[in-house]
Amino acid sequence: MSQIYRQARYPVHDIFQEHSVEREVTDNPLPDNIARREAPRIPDMPEYEVIRHFTRLSQMNYGVDSGFYPLGSCTMKFNPKYAELLCRETEAVDIHPYQPEDTVQGTLMIMYELQQMLAEISGMDSVSLQPAAGAHGEMTGLLIVNEFFRKKGEERNEIILPDTAHGTNPASAGMLGYKTIEIPSRDGCVDMKALEEAAGENTAAFMLTNPNTLGIFEENALQVAEIIHDAGGLLYYDGANLNAIMGKTSPGRMDYDIMHFNLHKTLSTPHGGGGPGSGPVGVSKELSSYLPVPVVGRAKGRYYLDYSLENTIGRIKGFYGNWLVLLRAYAYILREGSDGLTAVSERAVLNSNYMRKRLENVLELPYGQLRKHEFVLSGSGLKKKGLRTLDIAKRLLDYGYHAPTIYFPLIVEEALMIEPTETERKETLDGFVDALLSILDEDPETVRTAPHNTAVKRVDDAQASRDPVLSYRMRLNAK
Ligand SMILES: Cc1ncc(COP(=O)(O)O)c(C=O)c1O
């Protein structure tokens, strides 16, 4: 049986309460009209207490550096620390976006080369590094769709999506005022007949994640492209799952017109905590002039910020993108090289299928077939024991494993979505499977009341997403 894990548990101190934040401004030598009238609301404490406070909090938390984190779709892989070190180098951090181009040629070179490398990996013609996350990339891509048809004088107001789509896809389309048409899945892939019926003169674009969020590769991708192109629409590729196909195929080869990357999943930035991320957008040759400006150009051996794209949708972020995330991706791509990136995808797929095979007779595996980098089980059979997928997820924490994604994708009842990632060893994968087997043998009451060994018990997830309190200041304002 797997070893039971125990998380550190310290009394939680409210350092803002205990170390008075309310101080008076005294002896301010500045004239009244420019002097602060209120002291900053920060705790007054010695360095060692600050360090202890944050060290204890980190020990009451769980992260990729503590253990296995198989969060499906979110790709919580271990990322090499050399990239973190690089991001602390003075050349990387002691620069300013308003510096003259001549003084940041090295930075511009890295951005230029990264644009080219991402274009090569994705099979797209050109790339903008500006978007700050996957969802932001989606919105940028759809703004390009919008502008493309506006210039052509065509009014197309529908975005088609499969029912496996990540929630950000319909949200991005909705934000831009598009009507979304959901296509059902058949055997875990886009239902081609339903797609044919939906595609038409109102279709602006079809958005596809491939492999999709069930971890299944949409083998009809080229046929999908044909149907949408024949209807005059564009194809958007959600590249969040690119870590399953790098070096094997690409959105360009699948005939897609626009795509985004999630650098913070695929190319070395840790994913989580809400950012910062990076969602570069790649486009086909026909759409290159629509990218947001500036992109980084090169002429006569010099790098420059190019604002001259003829049909540009304009700027979609302050300055040029999340630079340090870009730097990590650049370093990772160079370090891995072409063979290394292909091996990343092969290993991610191998790990996923190894676990799928060990678990497919333990919990139900809808659409039983090979998977790419992730797979989705259904916990619907647990009902007879009075359990839900949520209970299993919570109990896994007691065994020292972060829970997989649960209740997504929506088309699988009581979904448990597992993405082991390429970096994990067989022993770790086996340990997780053994923990799951052990949990299924336990007294259901122990499982229903889990977690027992963590610093915090069950939290109100719904309340946390509806009313997030992410900083002390937000808490003060909420009071
Ligand atoms: C399939 C898919 N698409 C889009 C996104 C959105 O990416 P981001 O969280 O960077 O906005 C995610 C995020 O996990 C995803 O899994």
The ligand as a Tripos MOL2 file, in Angstrom:
@<TRIPOS>MOLECULE
LIG
   16    16     1     0     0
SMALL
NO_CHARGES

@<TRIPOS>ATOM
      1 C1         -7.3540   23.1640  -23.7530 C.3       1 LIG1
      2 C2         -7.1090   24.5160  -23.1180 C.ar      1 LIG1
      3 N1         -7.3380   25.6330  -23.8450 N.ar      1 LIG1
      4 C3         -7.1170   26.8540  -23.3410 C.ar      1 LIG1
      5 C4         -6.6400   27.0300  -22.0600 C.ar      1 LIG1
      6 C5         -6.4720   28.4330  -21.5380 C.3       1 LIG1
      7 O1         -5.1560   28.7390  -21.2400 O.3       1 LIG1
      8 P1         -4.7880   29.8390  -20.1240 P.3       1 LIG1
      9 O2         -5.0580   29.1980  -18.7940 O.co2     1 LIG1
     10 O3         -3.3410   30.1050  -20.3500 O.co2     1 LIG1
     11 O4         -5.6240   31.0370  -20.3720 O.co2     1 LIG1
     12 C6         -6.3980   25.9030  -21.2610 C.ar      1 LIG1
     13 C7         -5.8970   26.0620  -19.8670 C.2       1 LIG1
     14 O5         -5.6210   25.1750  -19.1220 O.2       1 LIG1
     15 C8         -6.6260   24.6100  -21.8010 C.ar      1 LIG1
     16 O6         -6.3950   23.4970  -21.0810 O.3       1 LIG1
@<TRIPOS>BOND
     1     1     2 1
     2     2     3 ar
     3     2    15 ar
     4     3     4 ar
     5     4     5 ar
     6     5     6 1
     7     5    12 ar
     8     6     7 1
     9     7     8 1
    10     8     9 2
    11     8    10 1
    12     8    11 1
    13    12    13 1
    14    12    15 ar
    15    13    14 2
    16    15    16 1
@<TRIPOS>SUBSTRUCTURE
     1 LIG1         1 GROUP 0 **** ****
